[in-house]
């Protein structure tokens, strides 16, 4: 099974792709979606197109997406919500099973502590995936953590 984890943002979208063979998780690819500067509409268009390319290439079976959590800046919250809308639409349109997680759920699944900091998450991601180094960008380590969490989620029928 191939799993994509997505950390939505207003300007940077992290993604992480994993393959699971039973109990083992293998890191396939991770990074930031390349979204050029421009109008909000143009950024959302590029987000959808970039995600479409990743889905077409890797054909994930399931996706993990971070839920929107309370933020102080309403403008940023609206922009992240719009990005999440594009992401959800793209995943559903392509038939990818979607699971959504609160940040505390992801931290708990990866570190055992729902209040862990970003450094602890990055460290555990690198240990779980046997990476030679911790991801340097928080959005990428968060996306991989979300993918790890989605890999552990049982499908209820």
N, C-alpha and C positions, 0 to 999 in steps of 0.2 A: 504494500500500500504506500502511496506517496501522499505526503501531507504538506500543505503550505500554511505557514503562520504569517500573519500580517499585523504589523503595528501601525495603525493609522495616525496620521498627523495632518497639520494644516499645510506644511511645506515639504516635509520628508516622510516617506512611507517606507518602512522597513519590511523586508520579506525574508523568509527562511524556508527552505525546502528540505524535507527529510524523507528517507525511505525506511520503512520498517519491515523487517523480516522476523516476524514473531516478537521476540523480546529485544532484538538489537535495533538501534537507531543509527542510520548512516546519514551524515551531512551531504547533501547534494549540491546546494548552492544557496548563497544568501547575499544580501546587499540592500541597496536603496533603489527604489524605482526612480528612474531618471525623469524628473518633471521640470520642464523649463520654466523660467520666470515668465510672467505675463498675467493676463487677466485671470480671474478666478475660473471663468468658464473654460478657458484654454487649458489651465492646469488640470481641471477635472476631466477634460477630454483626453489629455495625455495620460492621466492616471488610468482611465479605463482601457486605453489602447496598450499601455505598458503591461497591465495585468493580463489582458487578453493574450499577449505574446508569451508571457511566462506560462499561462495555463495551456496554451497550444503546444508549447515545447515540452513541458514536464507532465502534463495530464494528471494533476493531483486528484485523488479520490475524495479527500476531505480537506477542509480549511478551518483554521482557528483564527478568530478575529477578536481583538481586544474591544470590550465594551467601552462606551464613552463614560467617563467618570466625572465627578464634579470638578470644575475648574473655575478659577476666579474671573478669567477673562472671557466674557460672553462672546465676543467676536471670534476668538480662537475656537471656542466650543462649537459655534455654528459652522465654522469651516471644517472642523474635524467631522462633525455630523454629516456634512455634505459629502466629504470624502468617503465616509463609511457607507453612505447611500450608493455611491458609484461602485464601491468594492462589493457590497452585498448584491447589487443588481448584476454585476459581471459574473460573480461566482454562481449565483442561482441560474442565470441564463446559460452558463456552461455546464450545469448539472453537477456542480461540486457541493458535496454535503457540508453544510456550515455549522460550526459550533462557536458560540460566543462566550467569552470569559471576562470577568472583572479582573483588574490588575492584581488584587489580593489573591484570587484563585490561582493565577499563573504563578505568583511568587510562592504560594503554599505548595503547589504541585512540583515546582522545580527545586526549591530550597528547603521546604518543610516549615517555612516561616512566612505567613501572609503579610508581614511587615518588613520583609527583607529589603535592603537597599539595592540599587542598580549594580554595584560592584559584586555583591553576593550572587545576584542573578547571573551576571556575565561569567563569574567563576564556575558556577554549577553547570551552566550551559556548556562551557568548554570541557568540563569533566565528563558530563553525561555523553557528549558527542565525540569524546576523545580528540578534541581539536588541539593543534600544537600551540595555539595561543588564544587568549580571550578576544572576542570581537571588539574592535576599537570604538565602534559607534553604538551607542545605547539602543537606537532604533533597530539595529540588526540583532543584537543579543536579545532584545525583547521579543522580536519576531520569532527567533529560534525557540525561545522559552514558550511562546504561545503554541508553536508547532509541537513541542514536546508535550505540552499539556493536552493538546488535541489528540496526540497519539495514545494517551492514557485514558481518554474518554470512551466509555462503553456506549455503544448504540443500543438504545432500548427500542424494541419492536412492538 
